[in-house]
Amino acid sequence: MSSTAAVWAISGLATAGVILRPFRWPEAVWAVLGAALLGVLGLLPWPSVLRGVLRGTDVYLFLIGMMLLADVARREGLFDWLAGFAVRAARGSATRLLALVYGVGVVVTAFLSNDATAVVLTPAVYAAARAAGARPMPHLLACAFVANAASFILPISNPANLVVFGQGLPPLGEWLRRFALPSLLAVGATLAALWVTQRRVLAAPIAARVEAVPLRRGGLVAGLGILVTAVVLLASSAGGYDLGPPTLLCGVATAALVLGITRQSPWGVLAGVSWGVLPLVAGLFVLVEALGTTGAVEALAGLLRAGLGTPGETAAAAGAVVGVATNLLNNLPAGLLSGAVVEAAGAAPVLAGAILIGVDLGPNLSVTGSLATILWLVAIRREGLDFGTWAFLRLGLVVMPPALVLALGGLVLGGGWP
């Protein structure tokens, strides 16, 4: 077997392990095993392995900051307090509660990122469903799907956006002109599909009122920390800065302030961080580093330059292919690979935009399609729940394709491309 074939085989098996979790081993185990095997067999030099790991530094810092914010907020009762408001606003309707959850998810994703929706919003939604006596899964699924569906509203809505466009990131006004209609179509189609698939469960009545939970001082500080983080991320994105360091700084500062006010030890908060996500991400970065040595970037760039017809037809086809591929590779490495291909091909704006939509929205097909959905899975497992790979795939086959087709159509037809 050639070295190129061996790299692809190991990367494919590692990705399959992340998706299928044989022996019920955590996803991170398979990603790390694949990355380590590439180094041990000499298929990827150890300096390149290290370079792959270091390429994920901004993502690691971002995730740690978000997980600190989420755990502090959960421990200090902020989510329970917010749950009371959501239940009272739903007025005994599970459908109305779903719409509220989804709407909040759109806002959180747009201004804090899709990973924040998975990490920060999911525990709050579980608390709301529990308080209302509702079956939680439809509302939790809303968190998972909106995290990807709303992730190209703004440049900061998904870290993958910054990776795909790189230095060619459009100004905010141009971004909105290109992606406002596709985002509206993706968000609307995803909500409609969720309602159709979950309507029987949502027909059951829920509590109209719950006992008000007072907001403790630590919860108030945690909430303010999350709001400040949103402002800081917007400013960082507008200034072209990395998002990881400011997110980590906000998370550490918020946690330290809350712990100081409540006079708690930091060990409980540190134990609440899902550290296993970090080696998973590192392993995926190494796999992409290895795939880059096989000539895949140059070959894919050549295909894009050749095109399949008109620019619009090429863009729509590329977006659809990337949307499916993200579920085979995970959208984080797929975004890195796509960004390299877009740069190498000198892709037109409509083509780059379609690829970005595929990277962002395509992962709604499978539970391991995006880092946000993996983080969502980690969050619901902390609450003693789970949602199987095949169950999510069956649901994703209904939810994702219509949204992807509409979003790509909205981009190609409504973007005013030359």
Order of alpha helices (4+ residues) and beta strands (2+ residues): alpha-alpha-alpha-alpha-alpha-alpha-alpha-alpha-alpha-alpha-alpha-alpha-alpha-alpha-alpha-alpha-alpha-alpha-alpha-alpha
